[in-house]
Amino acid sequence: MSTAVPTTRHGTATPAPPATGGAGRRRRPSPIARLSSLSWTSLLYVAPALLFFGVFVLYPIGISVWYSFYAYDGLSVGTPVGWGNYTAVFTDSHLRTALLHSLVLLFFYAALPVCVGLLLAGAMSRIRVYGLTVLRAALFLPQILSSVVVAVAWRNLLAEDSPVNAVLRAVGLGRFATSWLGDFDTALPSIGVIGTWVEYGLCMVLFLSGIVAIDRSTYEAARLDGAGPVREFFAITLPALRPQISIALILTITFALRNFDLIWNTTRGGPGSSTTVPSLYVYEDAFQNRMLGRASALAIVLTLVILLVVVVVQLALREREGPRRRFTRPRTPDRKVQSS
């Protein structure tokens, strides 16, 4: 019994697919095989970038890890203390309070900007607005301003004799007028509101770029099925924006946990310690208290916390399977071929 060999229209035999190994699926080369396939010429192209990364990123991190195991003031010879600096970081009640403040700021710096950005992007994608380009630029403006400019502007807006308090007194809510950044109860939420104002423009731009890439026929299919604007947003727009939401959360969470300049230029951690965050303690220990070992240990712990949060966000929002399609494209009517 003879076996038929597939041939092309030119009569040449085509190579048969592999009989074993996953029905023709190509195996991905191992990392060692990929490294061995690199040529010296290709390595020379990336050598400047690798050198820059090693000198300005890896070397400072290595030095900080080395300092974190010493009692070092930056001038005299350091004394090895083992894990003592890390023990001090985890047992200091002031640092735990500062970390709690950072968790509160996560709500204002990450959750609120993402929600506001989604709301604005969803509205802009459906409502025709004249001068939309100018409006988007105006909403994105806080993101490109210097943090010093933002801090000075908001310090004037939230002072005792500020326009905000003048409006409150004008509408009969004068009992709520206060020095927003000088009050123990309102200082931390006020810092959070400033962070929301800075970050929502970035989230909005990311989400608008994702909405543009969504297939418009999916919206048409949803409307034919009777879906309204809210249903379209939660069934189509929100699942499709999962990569952009992941990027926005990573950027905003990182900004919230390493935030220093905005708080330093508005409250300097006060009043008292009501707005202190770990990055302020890193600065004070390193440059004011001359405790470089403890500052390095706190910086390493803060870096690990940021990396852990980023990994958790990526694992929570990664796509484990293809996007579900609740709505399908509208079928085009079959064209009947009329025979003449």
Protein Blocks (a to p, Z undefined) as FASTA:
>chain_A
ZZdddddfkopacddddfeghioiacdddfklmmmmpcfklmmmmmmmmmmmmmmmmmmm
mmmmmmmmpccehlaccddehjmmmmmmmmmmklmmmmmmmmmmmmmmmmmmmmmmmmmm
mmmmmmccehklmmmmmmmmmmmpcfklmmmmmmmmmmmklmklmmmmmnopammgccfk
lpfklmmmmmmmmmmmmmmmmmmmmmmmmmmmpcfklmmmmmmnopafklmmmmmmmmmm
mmmmmmmmmmmmmmmmmgmklmmmmnnopahjlmgcfklmmmmmmmmnopaklmmmmmmm
mmmmmmmmmmmmmmmmpcfbdcddfbccddddddddddZZ
